[in-house]
Amino acid sequence: MDVEMFPFGNAKYASNVETEGWTFKCQHEEYECKANMIHACAKENFKDIGLEMNFVKCLLESPAPADSGPTCAASIGVEWDPIKKCLNSTEGQNLLHEIAVQQDNLETELYFVPWIIVNDNFSLEQTEECKSDLKRIVCEMYTGTTPESCEDHDASVPEDE
């Protein structure tokens, strides 16, 4: 199973001719843009979805995600300096822009977050199901050998009572 996160959401971007990079305007202001870029830089530096998920989980559990990078990096045993260097450079801007372009090229245009795509398909119903029972959806959709963790999971849709 491949899992990938794209930290951009309801943001806009524009070319910055002076820096040869990009500027961003996020739904929740500059603070959100900084947190998105921290995530983009971490994603590039880690290249490991497990580390990325643990890092992002730590950021999101913090009352100040855009300021928690050093603490979260330390908590998962990775160096903060490469992420910080990326964050404060056009590298970070370019990485976040690449994610924005990928989002722009989605078959169905994003209009809220989280935007969950399973097997290259988006549906509002599926997104809501993932938000309430992701394990069930993963177990139902998985096409390989059934993982042990799915064997005892009731893969049927729960009936409303």
LOMI-148601 format. One record per residue (C-alpha): residue in one letter; x, y, z; residue number from 0. Coordinates in steps of 0.05 Angstrom, whole numbers. Example, Ala and Ser with C-alpha at 12.3 -4.5 7.8 and 13.67 -1.06 7.14 Angstrom:
<r r="A" c1="246" c2="-90" c3="156" k="0"/>
<r r="S" c1="273" c2="-21" c3="143" k="1"/>
END
This chain:
<r r="M" c1="0" c2="0" c3="0" k="0"/>
<r r="D" c1="26" c2="69" c3="-18" k="1"/>
<r r="V" c1="7" c2="128" c3="25" k="2"/>
<r r="E" c1="26" c2="199" c3="8" k="3"/>
<r r="M" c1="8" c2="266" c3="40" k="4"/>
<r r="F" c1="5" c2="332" c3="3" k="5"/>
<r r="P" c1="10" c2="392" c3="50" k="6"/>
<r r="F" c1="-22" c2="448" c3="11" k="7"/>
<r r="G" c1="-98" c2="451" c3="19" k="8"/>
<r r="N" c1="-137" c2="515" c3="5" k="9"/>
<r r="A" c1="-76" c2="557" c3="-12" k="10"/>
<r r="K" c1="-55" c2="600" c3="-72" k="11"/>
<r r="Y" c1="14" c2="612" c3="-101" k="12"/>
<r r="A" c1="48" c2="663" c3="-145" k="13"/>
<r r="S" c1="117" c2="667" c3="-177" k="14"/>
<r r="N" c1="166" c2="713" c3="-140" k="15"/>
<r r="V" c1="212" c2="741" c3="-194" k="16"/>
<r r="E" c1="258" c2="774" c3="-143" k="17"/>
<r r="T" c1="276" c2="710" c3="-107" k="18"/>
<r r="E" c1="264" c2="663" c3="-166" k="19"/>
<r r="G" c1="218" c2="625" c3="-119" k="20"/>
<r r="W" c1="146" c2="627" c3="-98" k="21"/>
<r r="T" c1="100" c2="664" c3="-50" k="22"/>
<r r="F" c1="40" c2="630" c3="-18" k="23"/>
<r r="K" c1="-25" c2="654" c3="12" k="24"/>
<r r="C" c1="-59" c2="603" c3="57" k="25"/>
<r r="Q" c1="-130" c2="599" c3="82" k="26"/>
<r r="H" c1="-105" c2="606" c3="154" k="27"/>
<r r="E" c1="-52" c2="658" c3="139" k="28"/>
<r r="E" c1="24" c2="656" c3="139" k="29"/>
<r r="Y" c1="27" c2="609" c3="199" k="30"/>
<r r="E" c1="-7" c2="553" c3="159" k="31"/>
<r r="C" c1="38" c2="566" c3="99" k="32"/>
<r r="K" c1="99" c2="557" c3="144" k="33"/>
<r r="A" c1="72" c2="492" c3="172" k="34"/>
<r r="N" c1="57" c2="467" c3="102" k="35"/>
<r r="M" c1="128" c2="483" c3="80" k="36"/>
<r r="I" c1="157" c2="449" c3="142" k="37"/>
<r r="H" c1="117" c2="387" c3="121" k="38"/>
<r r="A" c1="140" c2="392" c3="49" k="39"/>
<r r="C" c1="213" c2="398" c3="70" k="40"/>
<r r="A" c1="206" c2="340" c3="119" k="41"/>
<r r="K" c1="173" c2="297" c3="65" k="42"/>
<r r="E" c1="232" c2="311" c3="19" k="43"/>
<r r="N" c1="285" c2="299" c3="73" k="44"/>
<r r="F" c1="254" c2="237" c3="104" k="45"/>
<r r="K" c1="231" c2="199" c3="42" k="46"/>
<r r="D" c1="199" c2="151" c3="92" k="47"/>
<r r="I" c1="124" c2="154" c3="102" k="48"/>
<r r="G" c1="129" c2="126" c3="173" k="49"/>
<r r="L" c1="176" c2="182" c3="195" k="50"/>
<r r="E" c1="134" c2="233" c3="158" k="51"/>
<r r="M" c1="69" c2="209" c3="191" k="52"/>
<r r="N" c1="100" c2="211" c3="261" k="53"/>
<r r="F" c1="130" c2="280" c3="249" k="54"/>
<r r="V" c1="64" c2="308" c3="222" k="55"/>
<r r="K" c1="25" c2="275" c3="279" k="56"/>
<r r="C" c1="71" c2="311" c3="328" k="57"/>
<r r="L" c1="62" c2="377" c3="292" k="58"/>
<r r="L" c1="-13" c2="371" c3="291" k="59"/>
<r r="E" c1="-17" c2="353" c3="364" k="60"/>
<r r="S" c1="21" c2="416" c3="382" k="61"/>
<r r="P" c1="-16" c2="480" c3="398" k="62"/>
<r r="A" c1="33" c2="516" c3="351" k="63"/>
<r r="P" c1="50" c2="469" c3="292" k="64"/>
<r r="A" c1="91" c2="520" c3="254" k="65"/>
<r r="D" c1="136" c2="529" c3="314" k="66"/>
<r r="S" c1="142" c2="456" c3="334" k="67"/>
<r r="G" c1="189" c2="430" c3="280" k="68"/>
<r r="P" c1="252" c2="425" c3="324" k="69"/>
<r r="T" c1="214" c2="390" c3="381" k="70"/>
<r r="C" c1="179" c2="342" c3="333" k="71"/>
<r r="A" c1="243" c2="326" c3="296" k="72"/>
<r r="A" c1="277" c2="309" c3="361" k="73"/>
<r r="S" c1="218" c2="267" c3="385" k="74"/>
<r r="I" c1="225" c2="221" c3="324" k="75"/>
<r r="G" c1="301" c2="221" c3="324" k="76"/>
<r r="V" c1="316" c2="262" c3="262" k="77"/>
<r r="E" c1="358" c2="324" c3="251" k="78"/>
<r r="W" c1="320" c2="390" c3="247" k="79"/>
<r r="D" c1="376" c2="429" c3="211" k="80"/>
<r r="P" c1="364" c2="401" c3="141" k="81"/>
<r r="I" c1="290" c2="416" c3="147" k="82"/>
<r r="K" c1="304" c2="486" c3="174" k="83"/>
<r r="K" c1="353" c2="500" c3="116" k="84"/>
<r r="C" c1="300" c2="477" c3="66" k="85"/>
<r r="L" c1="246" c2="518" c3="101" k="86"/>
<r r="N" c1="288" c2="582" c3="96" k="87"/>
<r r="S" c1="306" c2="575" c3="23" k="88"/>
<r r="T" c1="277" c2="572" c3="-47" k="89"/>
<r r="E" c1="283" c2="496" c3="-41" k="90"/>
<r r="G" c1="225" c2="497" c3="8" k="91"/>
<r r="Q" c1="186" c2="544" c3="-37" k="92"/>
<r r="N" c1="198" c2="499" c3="-97" k="93"/>
<r r="L" c1="178" c2="436" c3="-60" k="94"/>
<r r="L" c1="113" c2="468" c3="-36" k="95"/>
<r r="H" c1="100" c2="494" c3="-107" k="96"/>
<r r="E" c1="110" c2="423" c3="-135" k="97"/>
<r r="I" c1="57" c2="398" c3="-86" k="98"/>
<r r="A" c1="10" c2="454" c3="-107" k="99"/>
<r r="V" c1="18" c2="435" c3="-180" k="100"/>
<r r="Q" c1="3" c2="362" c3="-164" k="101"/>
<r r="Q" c1="-59" c2="385" c3="-128" k="102"/>
<r r="D" c1="-78" c2="430" c3="-187" k="103"/>
<r r="N" c1="-74" c2="369" c3="-232" k="104"/>
<r r="L" c1="-123" c2="326" c3="-192" k="105"/>
<r r="E" c1="-178" c2="297" c3="-234" k="106"/>
<r r="T" c1="-231" c2="325" c3="-186" k="107"/>
<r r="E" c1="-214" c2="395" c3="-162" k="108"/>
<r r="L" c1="-202" c2="399" c3="-87" k="109"/>
<r r="Y" c1="-254" c2="441" c3="-51" k="110"/>
<r r="F" c1="-241" c2="421" c3="22" k="111"/>
<r r="V" c1="-190" c2="385" c3="65" k="112"/>
<r r="P" c1="-174" c2="331" c3="81" k="113"/>
<r r="W" c1="-181" c2="308" c3="8" k="114"/>
<r r="I" c1="-174" c2="233" c3="11" k="115"/>
<r r="I" c1="-160" c2="193" c3="-53" k="116"/>
<r r="V" c1="-162" c2="117" c3="-52" k="117"/>
<r r="N" c1="-139" c2="77" c3="-113" k="118"/>
<r r="D" c1="-136" c2="142" c3="-153" k="119"/>
<r r="N" c1="-210" c2="157" c3="-140" k="120"/>
<r r="F" c1="-242" c2="211" c3="-99" k="121"/>
<r r="S" c1="-313" c2="211" c3="-72" k="122"/>
<r r="L" c1="-344" c2="250" c3="-16" k="123"/>
<r r="E" c1="-376" c2="187" c3="12" k="124"/>
<r r="Q" c1="-309" c2="150" c3="13" k="125"/>
<r r="T" c1="-275" c2="210" c3="47" k="126"/>
<r r="E" c1="-327" c2="210" c3="102" k="127"/>
<r r="E" c1="-319" c2="134" c3="110" k="128"/>
<r r="C" c1="-243" c2="142" c3="114" k="129"/>
<r r="K" c1="-251" c2="195" c3="168" k="130"/>
<r r="S" c1="-295" c2="150" c3="210" k="131"/>
<r r="D" c1="-262" c2="82" c3="198" k="132"/>
<r r="L" c1="-199" c2="85" c3="155" k="133"/>
<r r="K" c1="-177" c2="15" c3="174" k="134"/>
<r r="R" c1="-242" c2="-15" c3="146" k="135"/>
<r r="I" c1="-234" c2="22" c3="80" k="136"/>
<r r="V" c1="-161" c2="2" c3="74" k="137"/>
<r r="C" c1="-177" c2="-70" c3="89" k="138"/>
<r r="E" c1="-234" c2="-71" c3="39" k="139"/>
<r r="M" c1="-195" c2="-37" c3="-17" k="140"/>
<r r="Y" c1="-128" c2="-73" c3="-7" k="141"/>
<r r="T" c1="-115" c2="-119" c3="-66" k="142"/>
<r r="G" c1="-55" c2="-158" c3="-41" k="143"/>
<r r="T" c1="-50" c2="-215" c3="9" k="144"/>
<r r="T" c1="-95" c2="-197" c3="68" k="145"/>
<r r="P" c1="-52" c2="-166" c3="123" k="146"/>
<r r="E" c1="-57" c2="-200" c3="190" k="147"/>
<r r="S" c1="-86" c2="-135" c3="219" k="148"/>
<r r="C" c1="-145" c2="-140" c3="171" k="149"/>
<r r="E" c1="-161" c2="-213" c3="183" k="150"/>
<r r="D" c1="-198" c2="-200" c3="248" k="151"/>
<r r="H" c1="-227" c2="-134" c3="225" k="152"/>
<r r="D" c1="-301" c2="-134" c3="208" k="153"/>
<r r="A" c1="-297" c2="-107" c3="137" k="154"/>
<r r="S" c1="-372" c2="-100" c3="130" k="155"/>
<r r="V" c1="-403" c2="-31" c3="133" k="156"/>
<r r="P" c1="-434" c2="-20" c3="201" k="157"/>
<r r="E" c1="-510" c2="-14" c3="199" k="158"/>
<r r="D" c1="-543" c2="48" c3="228" k="159"/>
<r r="E" c1="-582" c2="32" c3="289" k="160"/>
END
